[in-house]
Protein backbone atom coordinates (compact mmCIF):
# COMPACT_ATOMS: atom_id res chain seq x y z
CA UNK A 1 0.00 0.00 0.00
CA UNK A 2 1.52 3.33 -1.02
CA UNK A 3 1.30 6.37 1.22
CA UNK A 4 -1.27 7.96 -1.12
CA UNK A 5 -3.61 5.02 -0.56
CA UNK A 6 -3.35 4.79 3.22
CA UNK A 7 -6.72 5.38 4.82
CA UNK A 8 -7.07 8.55 6.90
CA UNK A 9 -8.13 7.53 10.39
CA UNK A 10 -9.41 9.31 13.48
CA UNK A 11 -8.75 8.09 17.02
CA UNK A 12 -11.04 9.39 19.77
CA UNK A 13 -9.83 8.75 23.32
CA UNK A 14 -6.15 9.03 24.18
CA UNK A 15 -5.65 7.01 27.31
CA UNK A 16 -2.73 4.57 27.34
CA UNK A 17 -4.40 2.24 24.83
CA UNK A 18 -5.77 5.04 22.64
CA UNK A 19 -2.33 6.64 22.42
CA UNK A 20 -0.87 3.28 21.39
CA UNK A 21 -3.49 2.90 18.65
CA UNK A 22 -2.86 6.39 17.31
CA UNK A 23 0.91 5.91 17.38
CA UNK A 24 0.57 2.69 15.40
CA UNK A 25 -1.38 4.48 12.67
CA UNK A 26 1.07 7.40 12.59
CA UNK A 27 4.04 5.04 12.43
CA UNK A 28 2.39 3.17 9.54
CA UNK A 29 2.01 6.40 7.59
CA UNK A 30 -1.73 6.96 7.95
CA UNK A 31 -3.00 10.52 8.20
CA UNK A 32 -4.14 10.31 11.81
CA UNK A 33 -6.47 12.77 13.50
CA UNK A 34 -6.79 12.58 17.28
CA UNK A 35 -9.11 14.03 19.88
CA UNK A 36 -9.42 13.76 23.62
CA UNK A 37 -11.36 15.77 26.18
CA UNK A 38 -8.04 16.57 27.86
CA UNK A 39 -6.27 18.20 24.94
CA UNK A 40 -2.78 17.93 26.44
CA UNK A 41 -2.85 14.18 25.87
CA UNK A 42 -2.62 14.86 22.14
CA UNK A 43 0.66 16.79 22.39
CA UNK A 44 3.07 13.80 22.11
CA UNK A 45 1.09 12.43 19.17
CA UNK A 46 1.13 15.75 17.35
CA UNK A 47 4.91 15.77 17.82
CA UNK A 48 4.97 12.42 15.99
CA UNK A 49 2.85 13.72 13.12
CA UNK A 50 -0.79 13.34 14.18
CA UNK A 51 -3.32 16.10 13.63
CA UNK A 52 -5.12 17.38 16.73
CA UNK A 53 -8.78 18.20 16.08
CA UNK A 54 -10.16 21.17 17.99
CA UNK A 55 -13.38 19.34 18.81
CA UNK A 56 -14.89 15.90 18.44
CA UNK A 57 -17.02 16.85 15.44
CA UNK A 58 -13.95 18.05 13.54
CA UNK A 59 -12.23 14.80 14.49
CA UNK A 60 -15.06 12.68 13.10
CA UNK A 61 -15.33 14.74 9.93
CA UNK A 62 -11.61 14.34 9.24
CA UNK A 63 -11.69 10.63 8.37
CA UNK A 64 -13.88 7.93 6.85
CA UNK A 65 -12.72 5.55 9.60
CA UNK A 66 -13.31 6.61 13.22
CA UNK A 67 -11.88 4.49 16.01
CA UNK A 68 -12.86 5.16 19.60
CA UNK A 69 -10.99 3.95 22.66
CA UNK A 70 -12.86 5.02 25.75
CA UNK A 71 -13.68 3.07 28.89
CA UNK A 72 -17.27 1.97 28.17
CA UNK A 73 -19.91 2.11 25.47
CA UNK A 74 -21.71 4.75 27.53
CA UNK A 75 -18.55 6.87 27.59
CA UNK A 76 -18.23 6.45 23.84
CA UNK A 77 -21.76 7.63 23.13
CA UNK A 78 -21.32 10.58 25.47
CA UNK A 79 -18.10 11.64 23.76
CA UNK A 80 -19.53 11.25 20.25
CA UNK A 81 -22.93 12.84 20.87
CA UNK A 82 -21.85 16.32 19.72
CA UNK A 83 -20.60 14.73 16.50
CA UNK A 84 -23.48 12.31 15.97
CA UNK A 85 -24.72 13.96 12.78
CA UNK A 86 -21.24 13.74 11.25
CA UNK A 87 -21.13 9.95 11.66
CA UNK A 88 -23.48 9.34 8.76
CA UNK A 89 -21.84 7.04 6.22
CA UNK A 90 -18.63 6.72 8.20
CA UNK A 91 -17.16 3.54 9.65
CA UNK A 92 -17.24 3.61 13.45
CA UNK A 93 -15.10 1.08 15.32
CA UNK A 94 -15.28 0.92 19.11
CA UNK A 95 -12.44 -0.61 21.11
CA UNK A 96 -13.62 -0.52 24.71
CA UNK A 97 -14.86 -2.72 27.51
CA UNK A 98 -18.52 -3.46 28.05
CA UNK A 99 -21.21 -6.10 28.06
CA UNK A 100 -22.94 -7.68 25.07
CA UNK A 101 -26.03 -5.64 25.98
CA UNK A 102 -23.91 -2.51 25.90
CA UNK A 103 -22.63 -3.42 22.45
CA UNK A 104 -26.16 -3.96 21.16
CA UNK A 105 -27.22 -0.57 22.52
CA UNK A 106 -24.18 1.02 20.90
CA UNK A 107 -25.00 -0.61 17.58
CA UNK A 108 -28.55 0.71 17.76
CA UNK A 109 -27.27 4.21 18.52
CA UNK A 110 -24.76 4.06 15.66
CA UNK A 111 -27.40 2.77 13.25
CA UNK A 112 -29.69 5.59 14.31
CA UNK A 113 -27.03 8.01 13.11
CA UNK A 114 -26.39 6.06 9.87
CA UNK A 115 -22.90 4.98 10.91
CA UNK A 116 -21.42 1.69 9.72
CA UNK A 117 -20.50 -0.04 12.97
CA UNK A 118 -17.95 -2.55 14.23
CA UNK A 119 -17.43 -3.36 17.89
CA UNK A 120 -13.99 -4.64 18.74
CA UNK A 121 -11.55 -5.54 21.47
CA UNK A 122 -7.76 -5.43 21.84
CA UNK A 123 -6.60 -8.58 23.61
CA UNK A 124 -3.23 -7.33 24.76
CA UNK A 125 -1.49 -4.47 26.56
CA UNK A 126 -0.79 -1.08 24.92
CA UNK A 127 2.89 -1.89 24.41
CA UNK A 128 1.88 -4.84 22.19
CA UNK A 129 -0.24 -2.77 19.77
CA UNK A 130 1.11 -3.20 16.25
CA UNK A 131 2.85 -6.52 16.88
CA UNK A 132 2.27 -9.34 14.38
CA UNK A 133 0.83 -11.68 17.03
CA UNK A 134 -1.38 -9.13 18.82
CA UNK A 135 -5.01 -10.23 18.74
CA UNK A 136 -7.91 -7.93 17.99
CA UNK A 137 -11.37 -9.20 17.21
CA UNK A 138 -14.39 -7.45 15.80
CA UNK A 139 -18.06 -8.08 15.21
CA UNK A 140 -20.71 -6.28 13.24
CA UNK A 141 -20.81 -4.90 9.71
CA UNK A 142 -18.69 -7.26 7.61
CA UNK A 143 -18.39 -4.71 4.81
CA UNK A 144 -16.57 -2.37 7.19
CA UNK A 145 -14.17 -5.11 8.21
CA UNK A 146 -13.50 -6.14 4.62
CA UNK A 147 -12.96 -2.55 3.48
CA UNK A 148 -10.62 -1.60 6.32
CA UNK A 149 -9.02 -4.92 7.26
CA UNK A 150 -5.58 -3.87 6.02
CA UNK A 151 -5.79 -0.65 8.01
CA UNK A 152 -7.02 -2.44 11.14
CA UNK A 153 -4.14 -4.92 10.90
CA UNK A 154 -1.81 -2.02 11.65
CA UNK A 155 -3.00 -2.47 15.24
CA UNK A 156 -2.21 -6.18 15.39
CA UNK A 157 -1.51 -8.94 12.93
CA UNK A 158 -3.98 -11.42 14.45
CA UNK A 159 -7.15 -9.63 13.34
CA UNK A 160 -10.42 -11.60 13.35
CA UNK A 161 -14.03 -10.92 12.36
CA UNK A 162 -16.27 -13.00 14.63
CA UNK A 163 -19.57 -12.51 12.84
CA UNK A 164 -22.31 -10.06 11.93
CA UNK A 165 -23.89 -9.92 15.40
CA UNK A 166 -22.65 -6.69 16.96
CA UNK A 167 -22.33 -8.10 20.46
CA UNK A 168 -20.00 -11.02 19.68
CA UNK A 169 -16.78 -9.10 20.34
CA UNK A 170 -18.11 -7.98 23.73
CA UNK A 171 -19.24 -11.53 24.51
CA UNK A 172 -15.81 -12.97 23.75
CA UNK A 173 -14.12 -10.05 25.50
CA UNK A 174 -15.95 -10.93 28.73
CA UNK A 175 -15.72 -14.71 28.25
CA UNK A 176 -11.97 -14.66 27.68
CA UNK A 177 -11.35 -11.78 30.08
CA UNK A 178 -12.96 -13.73 32.92
CA UNK A 179 -9.69 -15.62 33.26
CA UNK A 180 -7.61 -12.54 33.99
CA UNK A 181 -8.37 -11.55 37.58
CA UNK A 182 -8.45 -15.09 39.07
CA UNK A 183 -5.15 -15.88 37.33
CA UNK A 184 -3.48 -12.70 38.54
CA UNK A 185 -4.79 -13.02 42.10
CA UNK A 186 -3.50 -16.60 42.15
CA UNK A 187 -0.07 -15.31 41.21
CA UNK A 188 -0.28 -12.51 43.80
CA UNK A 189 -1.22 -15.06 46.48
CA UNK A 190 1.78 -17.15 45.53
CA UNK A 191 4.02 -14.08 45.57
CA UNK A 192 2.86 -13.21 49.09
CA UNK A 193 3.46 -16.80 50.20
CA UNK A 194 7.05 -16.99 48.97
CA UNK A 195 7.79 -13.54 50.38
CA UNK A 196 6.54 -14.81 53.75
CA UNK A 197 9.53 -17.17 53.61
CA UNK A 198 11.90 -14.32 52.78
CA UNK A 199 12.04 -15.18 49.07
CA UNK A 200 11.49 -12.85 46.13
CA UNK A 201 8.39 -12.97 43.96
CA UNK A 202 10.64 -12.95 40.90
CA UNK A 203 11.90 -16.38 41.94
CA UNK A 204 8.56 -17.96 40.98
CA UNK A 205 8.05 -16.28 37.61
CA UNK A 206 9.74 -19.01 35.58
CA UNK A 207 7.75 -21.74 37.30
CA UNK A 208 4.48 -19.82 37.04
CA UNK A 209 5.02 -19.39 33.30
CA UNK A 210 5.53 -23.13 32.90
CA UNK A 211 2.34 -23.74 34.88
CA UNK A 212 0.42 -21.40 32.59
CA UNK A 213 1.80 -23.26 29.57
CA UNK A 214 0.44 -26.51 31.05
CA UNK A 215 -2.97 -24.94 31.65
CA UNK A 216 -2.96 -23.62 28.09
CA UNK A 217 -2.32 -27.14 26.79
CA UNK A 218 -5.42 -28.40 28.61
CA UNK A 219 -7.87 -25.87 27.16
CA UNK A 220 -8.62 -27.74 23.90
CA UNK A 221 -9.38 -30.92 25.89
CA UNK A 222 -11.65 -29.14 28.35
CA UNK A 223 -13.42 -27.25 25.56
CA UNK A 224 -14.11 -30.56 23.80
CA UNK A 225 -15.53 -32.06 27.01
CA UNK A 226 -17.75 -29.02 27.58
CA UNK A 227 -19.04 -28.98 23.99
CA UNK A 228 -19.79 -32.71 24.07
CA UNK A 229 -21.15 -32.77 27.63
CA UNK A 230 -19.06 -35.88 28.29
CA UNK A 231 -16.97 -35.41 31.45
CA UNK A 232 -16.27 -39.08 32.18
CA UNK A 233 -12.61 -39.15 31.08
CA UNK A 234 -11.34 -37.42 34.20
CA UNK A 235 -7.60 -36.85 34.24
CA UNK A 236 -8.25 -34.23 36.94
CA UNK A 237 -11.50 -34.90 38.73
CA UNK A 238 -13.74 -32.63 40.78
CA UNK A 239 -12.95 -34.79 43.82
CA UNK A 240 -9.24 -34.18 43.30
CA UNK A 241 -9.82 -30.45 43.63
CA UNK A 242 -12.17 -31.06 46.54
CA UNK A 243 -9.46 -32.89 48.47
CA UNK A 244 -6.94 -30.15 47.76
CA UNK A 245 -8.93 -27.43 49.49
CA UNK A 246 -7.43 -28.19 52.90
CA UNK A 247 -4.02 -27.17 51.61
CA UNK A 248 -5.21 -23.58 51.16
CA UNK A 249 -6.14 -23.42 54.84
CA UNK A 250 -2.74 -24.85 55.73
CA UNK A 251 -1.03 -22.19 53.62
CA UNK A 252 -2.92 -19.43 55.44
CA UNK A 253 -1.91 -20.80 58.83
CA UNK A 254 1.74 -21.14 57.85
CA UNK A 255 2.27 -17.88 55.96
CA UNK A 256 -0.59 -15.66 57.22
CA UNK A 257 -1.51 -15.05 53.55
CA UNK A 258 -5.20 -14.38 52.99
CA UNK A 259 -6.74 -17.16 50.90
CA UNK A 260 -10.37 -16.22 51.57
CA UNK A 261 -10.79 -15.09 47.95
CA UNK A 262 -10.84 -18.79 47.06
CA UNK A 263 -13.99 -19.48 49.11
CA UNK A 264 -16.44 -18.99 46.20
CA UNK A 265 -14.31 -21.30 44.06
CA UNK A 266 -14.32 -23.90 46.79
CA UNK A 267 -18.09 -23.58 47.03
CA UNK A 268 -18.37 -24.14 43.29
CA UNK A 269 -16.35 -27.35 43.55
CA UNK A 270 -18.52 -28.54 46.45
CA UNK A 271 -21.68 -27.86 44.43
CA UNK A 272 -20.28 -29.85 41.52
CA UNK A 273 -19.51 -32.82 43.77
CA UNK A 274 -22.97 -32.61 45.34
CA UNK A 275 -24.50 -32.62 41.86
CA UNK A 276 -22.88 -35.97 41.12
CA UNK A 277 -19.79 -34.75 39.27
CA UNK A 278 -17.23 -35.88 41.87
CA UNK A 279 -15.57 -38.45 39.61
CA UNK A 280 -16.04 -36.35 36.50
CA UNK A 281 -13.50 -34.03 34.92
CA UNK A 282 -13.13 -30.67 36.63
CA UNK A 283 -14.50 -29.14 33.42
CA UNK A 284 -17.90 -30.31 34.69
CA UNK A 285 -17.87 -27.16 36.83
CA UNK A 286 -19.25 -25.57 33.67
CA UNK A 287 -22.53 -27.42 34.26
CA UNK A 288 -22.78 -25.94 37.76
CA UNK A 289 -21.96 -22.47 36.45
CA UNK A 290 -24.97 -22.67 34.13
CA UNK A 291 -27.19 -22.35 37.24
CA UNK A 292 -26.10 -19.69 39.77
CA UNK A 293 -26.25 -20.83 43.38
CA UNK A 294 -29.14 -18.52 44.24
CA UNK A 295 -31.21 -20.11 41.43
CA UNK A 296 -30.29 -23.71 42.24
C-alpha positions as CSV (number, residue, x, y, z in Angstrom):
1,X,0.0,0.0,0.0
2,X,1.5,3.3,-1.0
3,X,1.3,6.4,1.2
4,X,-1.3,8.0,-1.1
5,X,-3.6,5.0,-0.6
6,X,-3.4,4.8,3.2
7,X,-6.7,5.4,4.8
8,X,-7.1,8.5,6.9
9,X,-8.1,7.5,10.4
10,X,-9.4,9.3,13.5
11,X,-8.8,8.1,17.0
12,X,-11.0,9.4,19.8
13,X,-9.8,8.7,23.3
14,X,-6.1,9.0,24.2
15,X,-5.6,7.0,27.3
16,X,-2.7,4.6,27.3
17,X,-4.4,2.2,24.8
18,X,-5.8,5.0,22.6
19,X,-2.3,6.6,22.4
20,X,-0.9,3.3,21.4
21,X,-3.5,2.9,18.7
22,X,-2.9,6.4,17.3
23,X,0.9,5.9,17.4
24,X,0.6,2.7,15.4
25,X,-1.4,4.5,12.7
26,X,1.1,7.4,12.6
27,X,4.0,5.0,12.4
28,X,2.4,3.2,9.5
29,X,2.0,6.4,7.6
30,X,-1.7,7.0,8.0
31,X,-3.0,10.5,8.2
32,X,-4.1,10.3,11.8
33,X,-6.5,12.8,13.5
34,X,-6.8,12.6,17.3
35,X,-9.1,14.0,19.9
36,X,-9.4,13.8,23.6
37,X,-11.4,15.8,26.2
38,X,-8.0,16.6,27.9
39,X,-6.3,18.2,24.9
40,X,-2.8,17.9,26.4
41,X,-2.9,14.2,25.9
42,X,-2.6,14.9,22.1
43,X,0.7,16.8,22.4
44,X,3.1,13.8,22.1
45,X,1.1,12.4,19.2
46,X,1.1,15.7,17.4
47,X,4.9,15.8,17.8
48,X,5.0,12.4,16.0
49,X,2.9,13.7,13.1
50,X,-0.8,13.3,14.2
51,X,-3.3,16.1,13.6
52,X,-5.1,17.4,16.7
53,X,-8.8,18.2,16.1
54,X,-10.2,21.2,18.0
55,X,-13.4,19.3,18.8
56,X,-14.9,15.9,18.4
57,X,-17.0,16.9,15.4
58,X,-14.0,18.1,13.5
59,X,-12.2,14.8,14.5
60,X,-15.1,12.7,13.1
61,X,-15.3,14.7,9.9
62,X,-11.6,14.3,9.2
63,X,-11.7,10.6,8.4
64,X,-13.9,7.9,6.8
65,X,-12.7,5.6,9.6
66,X,-13.3,6.6,13.2
67,X,-11.9,4.5,16.0
68,X,-12.9,5.2,19.6
69,X,-11.0,3.9,22.7
70,X,-12.9,5.0,25.8
71,X,-13.7,3.1,28.9
72,X,-17.3,2.0,28.2
73,X,-19.9,2.1,25.5
74,X,-21.7,4.7,27.5
75,X,-18.6,6.9,27.6
76,X,-18.2,6.4,23.8
77,X,-21.8,7.6,23.1
78,X,-21.3,10.6,25.5
79,X,-18.1,11.6,23.8
80,X,-19.5,11.2,20.3
81,X,-22.9,12.8,20.9
82,X,-21.8,16.3,19.7
83,X,-20.6,14.7,16.5
84,X,-23.5,12.3,16.0
85,X,-24.7,14.0,12.8
86,X,-21.2,13.7,11.2
87,X,-21.1,10.0,11.7
88,X,-23.5,9.3,8.8
89,X,-21.8,7.0,6.2
90,X,-18.6,6.7,8.2
91,X,-17.2,3.5,9.6
92,X,-17.2,3.6,13.4
93,X,-15.1,1.1,15.3
94,X,-15.3,0.9,19.1
95,X,-12.4,-0.6,21.1
96,X,-13.6,-0.5,24.7
97,X,-14.9,-2.7,27.5
98,X,-18.5,-3.5,28.1
99,X,-21.2,-6.1,28.1
100,X,-22.9,-7.7,25.1
101,X,-26.0,-5.6,26.0
102,X,-23.9,-2.5,25.9
103,X,-22.6,-3.4,22.4
104,X,-26.2,-4.0,21.2
105,X,-27.2,-0.6,22.5
106,X,-24.2,1.0,20.9
107,X,-25.0,-0.6,17.6
108,X,-28.6,0.7,17.8
109,X,-27.3,4.2,18.5
110,X,-24.8,4.1,15.7
111,X,-27.4,2.8,13.3
112,X,-29.7,5.6,14.3
113,X,-27.0,8.0,13.1
114,X,-26.4,6.1,9.9
115,X,-22.9,5.0,10.9
116,X,-21.4,1.7,9.7
117,X,-20.5,0.0,13.0
118,X,-18.0,-2.6,14.2
119,X,-17.4,-3.4,17.9
120,X,-14.0,-4.6,18.7
121,X,-11.5,-5.5,21.5
122,X,-7.8,-5.4,21.8
123,X,-6.6,-8.6,23.6
124,X,-3.2,-7.3,24.8
125,X,-1.5,-4.5,26.6
126,X,-0.8,-1.1,24.9
127,X,2.9,-1.9,24.4
128,X,1.9,-4.8,22.2
129,X,-0.2,-2.8,19.8
130,X,1.1,-3.2,16.3
131,X,2.9,-6.5,16.9
132,X,2.3,-9.3,14.4
133,X,0.8,-11.7,17.0
134,X,-1.4,-9.1,18.8
135,X,-5.0,-10.2,18.7
136,X,-7.9,-7.9,18.0
137,X,-11.4,-9.2,17.2
138,X,-14.4,-7.5,15.8
139,X,-18.1,-8.1,15.2
140,X,-20.7,-6.3,13.2
141,X,-20.8,-4.9,9.7
142,X,-18.7,-7.3,7.6
143,X,-18.4,-4.7,4.8
144,X,-16.6,-2.4,7.2
145,X,-14.2,-5.1,8.2
146,X,-13.5,-6.1,4.6
147,X,-13.0,-2.6,3.5
148,X,-10.6,-1.6,6.3
149,X,-9.0,-4.9,7.3
150,X,-5.6,-3.9,6.0
151,X,-5.8,-0.7,8.0
152,X,-7.0,-2.4,11.1
153,X,-4.1,-4.9,10.9
154,X,-1.8,-2.0,11.6
155,X,-3.0,-2.5,15.2
156,X,-2.2,-6.2,15.4
157,X,-1.5,-8.9,12.9
158,X,-4.0,-11.4,14.4
159,X,-7.1,-9.6,13.3
160,X,-10.4,-11.6,13.3
161,X,-14.0,-10.9,12.4
162,X,-16.3,-13.0,14.6
163,X,-19.6,-12.5,12.8
164,X,-22.3,-10.1,11.9
165,X,-23.9,-9.9,15.4
166,X,-22.7,-6.7,17.0
167,X,-22.3,-8.1,20.5
168,X,-20.0,-11.0,19.7
169,X,-16.8,-9.1,20.3
170,X,-18.1,-8.0,23.7
171,X,-19.2,-11.5,24.5
172,X,-15.8,-13.0,23.7
173,X,-14.1,-10.0,25.5
174,X,-15.9,-10.9,28.7
175,X,-15.7,-14.7,28.2
176,X,-12.0,-14.7,27.7
177,X,-11.3,-11.8,30.1
178,X,-13.0,-13.7,32.9
179,X,-9.7,-15.6,33.3
180,X,-7.6,-12.5,34.0
181,X,-8.4,-11.6,37.6
182,X,-8.4,-15.1,39.1
183,X,-5.1,-15.9,37.3
184,X,-3.5,-12.7,38.5
185,X,-4.8,-13.0,42.1
186,X,-3.5,-16.6,42.2
187,X,-0.1,-15.3,41.2
188,X,-0.3,-12.5,43.8
189,X,-1.2,-15.1,46.5
190,X,1.8,-17.1,45.5
191,X,4.0,-14.1,45.6
192,X,2.9,-13.2,49.1
193,X,3.5,-16.8,50.2
194,X,7.0,-17.0,49.0
195,X,7.8,-13.5,50.4
196,X,6.5,-14.8,53.8
197,X,9.5,-17.2,53.6
198,X,11.9,-14.3,52.8
199,X,12.0,-15.2,49.1
200,X,11.5,-12.9,46.1
201,X,8.4,-13.0,44.0
202,X,10.6,-12.9,40.9
203,X,11.9,-16.4,41.9
204,X,8.6,-18.0,41.0
205,X,8.1,-16.3,37.6
206,X,9.7,-19.0,35.6
207,X,7.7,-21.7,37.3
208,X,4.5,-19.8,37.0
209,X,5.0,-19.4,33.3
210,X,5.5,-23.1,32.9
211,X,2.3,-23.7,34.9
212,X,0.4,-21.4,32.6
213,X,1.8,-23.3,29.6
214,X,0.4,-26.5,31.1
215,X,-3.0,-24.9,31.7
216,X,-3.0,-23.6,28.1
217,X,-2.3,-27.1,26.8
218,X,-5.4,-28.4,28.6
219,X,-7.9,-25.9,27.2
220,X,-8.6,-27.7,23.9
221,X,-9.4,-30.9,25.9
222,X,-11.6,-29.1,28.3
223,X,-13.4,-27.2,25.6
224,X,-14.1,-30.6,23.8
225,X,-15.5,-32.1,27.0
226,X,-17.8,-29.0,27.6
227,X,-19.0,-29.0,24.0
228,X,-19.8,-32.7,24.1
229,X,-21.1,-32.8,27.6
230,X,-19.1,-35.9,28.3
231,X,-17.0,-35.4,31.5
232,X,-16.3,-39.1,32.2
233,X,-12.6,-39.1,31.1
234,X,-11.3,-37.4,34.2
235,X,-7.6,-36.9,34.2
236,X,-8.2,-34.2,36.9
237,X,-11.5,-34.9,38.7
238,X,-13.7,-32.6,40.8
239,X,-13.0,-34.8,43.8
240,X,-9.2,-34.2,43.3
241,X,-9.8,-30.4,43.6
242,X,-12.2,-31.1,46.5
243,X,-9.5,-32.9,48.5
244,X,-6.9,-30.2,47.8
245,X,-8.9,-27.4,49.5
246,X,-7.4,-28.2,52.9
247,X,-4.0,-27.2,51.6
248,X,-5.2,-23.6,51.2
249,X,-6.1,-23.4,54.8
250,X,-2.7,-24.9,55.7
251,X,-1.0,-22.2,53.6
252,X,-2.9,-19.4,55.4
253,X,-1.9,-20.8,58.8
254,X,1.7,-21.1,57.8
255,X,2.3,-17.9,56.0
256,X,-0.6,-15.7,57.2
257,X,-1.5,-15.0,53.6
258,X,-5.2,-14.4,53.0
259,X,-6.7,-17.2,50.9
260,X,-10.4,-16.2,51.6
261,X,-10.8,-15.1,47.9
262,X,-10.8,-18.8,47.1
263,X,-14.0,-19.5,49.1
264,X,-16.4,-19.0,46.2
265,X,-14.3,-21.3,44.1
266,X,-14.3,-23.9,46.8
267,X,-18.1,-23.6,47.0
268,X,-18.4,-24.1,43.3
269,X,-16.3,-27.4,43.6
270,X,-18.5,-28.5,46.5
271,X,-21.7,-27.9,44.4
272,X,-20.3,-29.9,41.5
273,X,-19.5,-32.8,43.8
274,X,-23.0,-32.6,45.3
275,X,-24.5,-32.6,41.9
276,X,-22.9,-36.0,41.1
277,X,-19.8,-34.8,39.3
278,X,-17.2,-35.9,41.9
279,X,-15.6,-38.4,39.6
280,X,-16.0,-36.3,36.5
281,X,-13.5,-34.0,34.9
282,X,-13.1,-30.7,36.6
283,X,-14.5,-29.1,33.4
284,X,-17.9,-30.3,34.7
285,X,-17.9,-27.2,36.8
286,X,-19.3,-25.6,33.7
287,X,-22.5,-27.4,34.3
288,X,-22.8,-25.9,37.8
289,X,-22.0,-22.5,36.4
290,X,-25.0,-22.7,34.1
291,X,-27.2,-22.3,37.2
292,X,-26.1,-19.7,39.8
293,X,-26.2,-20.8,43.4
294,X,-29.1,-18.5,44.2
295,X,-31.2,-20.1,41.4
296,X,-30.3,-23.7,42.2
